[in-house]
Amino acid sequence: MRTFRLVEDPDPVHWNAAGALRPAPFPYDRIEYLDALGANWLSLEHEELILPFAVGRSRWGFRQAYCPLGAQRLGPLGSAAEDAAALREGLDALPGYLRLRLSMSRPADWPEDRSWHWRRGGLERWHAAPNYELGLGSSYEQLYAGFSSQTRKNLRAARENQLWEYSNPEELWNYFVQNQGAKYRIPRGYERAMKAAMYHLLHQGRGAVWAAIGPGNQWLAGMFVAFSGERAVLLFSAVTPEGRERQSMTWLINEFLTMAVGRWSVFDFEGSSAPGLARFYEGFGARNVPYLRWERWNVPWPSR
């Protein structure tokens, strides 16, 4: 049985070294990125495993541990990060806040999804959430061979009057609100978290914004890509109705892929439960590499 200690002021050197043990680290494995999100960070630590989490008050006022927006697969870190038994011990050792709600990488031997059930004085559940990754291989030709027929058709329709240029987080966010804001519910704090993450990565040289521009300097689509070791992550994107008609996002991602081969080994589309986005990602040959969403409600001691 591992003994964990609760660390209220995590050591950046130790944390970043543990994150570097991943074959393809994530941007949010670095504590400097997490600090940019503005959350209060704690961690449970053992010499083989670090389980990071944010802590704060819910909208109803109770104390909770959570995974903030902009850090979808936060931890676990360390040499035992892929050990389901070690992760289980870490989760059992978390502080007894009323609510615990974490998202993290899923060890290959983690148990199948399970609905609410009683465990050690509280209710707990978990499920695998979709996340799409594309191995970049050794050549663009190899990548293109894995595109679906629909993606190839969309690319052929998108080749005219497109221009690739750098954009900025403010512009990207504004186009997202104007064009996707009514379709997707924007959670409280999402704007601040996304902008903070993007500007931090830009200043660190670990991210960039690109846009597809049409005739008359018309903005059609844009995306922010974060860089972390062998991994490039599609952190945020937006597309206008005109860009959707012109298949601009397909064109933009394809342009990025022609540049990404040989620089990174994984292009991470990040997750989405929307079937249409899943099909879009799969059209480039991406495969689902699910991550873990885990939640627990602790019963207050007087009620047990």
N, C-alpha and C positions, 0 to 999 in steps of 0.2 A: 504494500500500500504506500503510495507516494504521499509525502507531506508537503503541502503548498503553503506559501506565505503570501499575505495580502500586501501589495506594494502600492503606496499612495503617491509616490513620486518616482515613476519608472525611470531607470537609467537608460538614456538614449543609446549609448554605446552597446550595452548588453542587449537591448531590444532589437536594434538594427542588425546586430550580429546574428541573433536568432532568426530574424526574418530572412537574412541572406542564405540560410540553409535550404530554402525552397529552391527547387530546380528552376522555376521561372517566377521570381518574386512579384508581389503586387505593389502598386504605389503606396497603398495604405499599410504596408509592413513597416514603413519608416515613421517614427514617432513625430518627426517634424511635419509630415503631411497631416497626421491626425491632430496635432496642435492647431493647425490652420483651420480646422473645422469648428473650433471654438468650444469643444466639449471638455468636460472634466474627466480625466483618464485615470483608471486604476488597472492593476493587473494581478492575477494569481500566478505565482511563479514557483517553479521547481527547476532543478538544474537541467532537466530534459524538455521542459514544456513551459511556455508562457501563454496565458489565456487573457488577452486584453479586453477591456470593455469600458464603455462610458457610463457615468453615473449622474443622475439628476432627478428632478421632480417631474412627475407626470402632470398633465393638465388638471387632474383631480387632486394634486398635492402630495401624493405618496412618493416615496423614494423608490427608484428603480434602476436596474442595470440594463443597458440597451446597446444596440449597434447603430450609430448615427448614419444619416444619409451621406453618401459619398464613400462609404467603407463597407461594401456589400459582403466581402469575404474576409472579414477581419480575424486573422488567426485561425487555428492555434499556430504558434511559432515554436521553433526548437527542433531538436533531433527526434522527439517523439510526436511530432505534429501529425503524422500519418497513423498513429497508434490509437485505435478506437477505445481501448481500455484506459489509456492514459487520459484521453479527452473526457471519458465518462467520470473518472476520478476528479478531474479538474472541475467539471460542471457540478459535481456533488459538493465540492468544497467552496463554491461561490457564497458570498455573503447572503444572509437571509432576508434580503429586501422583499417587499411584497410581490413585486413583479420582476422577472428576469426575461429578457427578450433579445436573443443574440442571433447573428448570422455569421457563418464561418465556413471555411473549407471542410469538405466532408471526407473523412477517412474512408478508404475503399471497403473496409470491413465493418463500417458502422451499420447498426441494425436497420431493417426496413422501416418505412414510415409508420408512425404510431400516433393514434389520436389521444385525446385526454385520458390520462390514467393516474392513479394515486402512486406516489413514490416519496418515501421519507418525509412525510409531513406536508406534502403539497401536491398540486396537480401539475402534470407535465405533458408536453406533446412535442413532436418534431416531424418535419417532412423535408423531402428533397425538393429544392427549387431549381428551375432550369437556368442554365448558363451556357452560352455557346462560344466555343473556341475553334480557331482555325489554325492548324499547323502550317507554317509558311513554307516548309520544304526548301528545296535548293534552287528552284527557278520559277518564274512567273508562268511559264508554259505548263509546268506541272500543276500549279494552282488552277489555271484556266481549264485544264482538262477535268477538274473536279466540279466546275460550275454546272448548275442545272441548265436545262434547255431554256427555261423561262428567264433565268438571269442573263444568259447569252443574248436572248432576244431583246431584253430590256437594254443591254449595253449597245446593241446595234442601233436601237432607236434613240439613244442618248448622245451619240457622238458629235452632233452638230452644235455649234454655238455654245460651247462650254469653255469656261476659263477657270483654272485652278489658282487660287490666291489665298494669302494669309488673311485671317479675320481676327476678331478679338472676343473675349468672353461676354462683354456687355452686349455686343451686336448679336451674338449667338443666342444669348438668353432672351433678348427682346423678340427675336423671330420665333423662338420656341413658344413664348407666351401668346404671341399674336396668332400662331397657327396651330399649336397643339394644346394650348391652355384650356380650351373648352372641351377637348376630348379626354384629357387626362386630368384627374384631380391632383392639384399641386399641393403636397403636404406642407404643413406649417414648418418653416425653417429651411425648406428645400432651396429657395433662391440664395439665401445667405451661404448655405453649405456648399452648393455647387460653385458659386462665384469664388468663394474663398479657396476651394480646392483648385480650381483652374488657375487663378492668379498665383497661388503658391507654386504650382508646378511650372508655370511659365517662368517665374523668377528663378527657379532652380534649374532651368534648362531641361526639365523632365516632361514637357508637354508642349503641344502646339494646337492652334485652331486653323482649320482649312475650310474654304467655302467654294462652292460651284457658282459661277457668275454667268448669267446669260446676256443676250443682246441688250444694249442700253444700260449696262452696268446693273442689271436686275439680279438681286440676291435670290438664289434658288434653293440651296441646301448648305448646311455647315456641320462640322463635327469637331469635337475636342478629343484628341488622342493623348493619353498619358504614356510615358515610357518608363519601364522599370526592368533593368537587367535584360533578359531575353524576351520580355513580355511587352507588347503594346496593347493598351486598353482603350476601347471606345467608351469614354467616360460620359459623353453628353452629345446630343445631336438635335437638329431641327431641320424642317423642310417646309417650304411654302406650297400652296396648291399648284402653282405653276411648275415648281420643281418636281412635285409628285407626277404631274402629267408628262414631264420631260425625262422622267427616270433619273433625276439628278443625283439622288443619294446613291443609287447603284453605280453611277458613273464616278462619283466622288470616292466611294470606297474602293472601286477598282483602281483608280489613279493612285490611291494610297498604297494599295497592295503591290503595284508595280515598283514602288519605291521601297517598300518594307522588306521584300525578299532579300535575304543576305544581311539585314540589319538586326532583325528579331526572329525568334523561332516560333512565337505564338502571337496571333492577333485575337484578343479577347473582346467579343462583342458585348460582354456582360449579359445579365439575365433579363428575361421578360416573360411574363405569363400570358402575353397577348399572342394568340395563334398566328396572326398575320406577321408579326415580327419574327417569330420562330421560323416560319417558312422563308422569310426574307434572308435570315442569317444562314439557314441550311442551303439556300440557293448558291451560296459561295463555297459550299463544301464544309461548313462548320458543323461540329458535332456537339451534342449536349453533354456537358461535364457538370452535373448538378452540384450545388452547394447545400449546406445544411441550415435550416431555420429551426431554432430550438426556443421553446417558451415554457416558462414555469410561473405558477402563482403559489407563493408560500402562504400557508394558513397562519395567521397571527397566533402566538403562543397561548393567549388566554382562550382561544377558540378550539385548541386541539384537545 
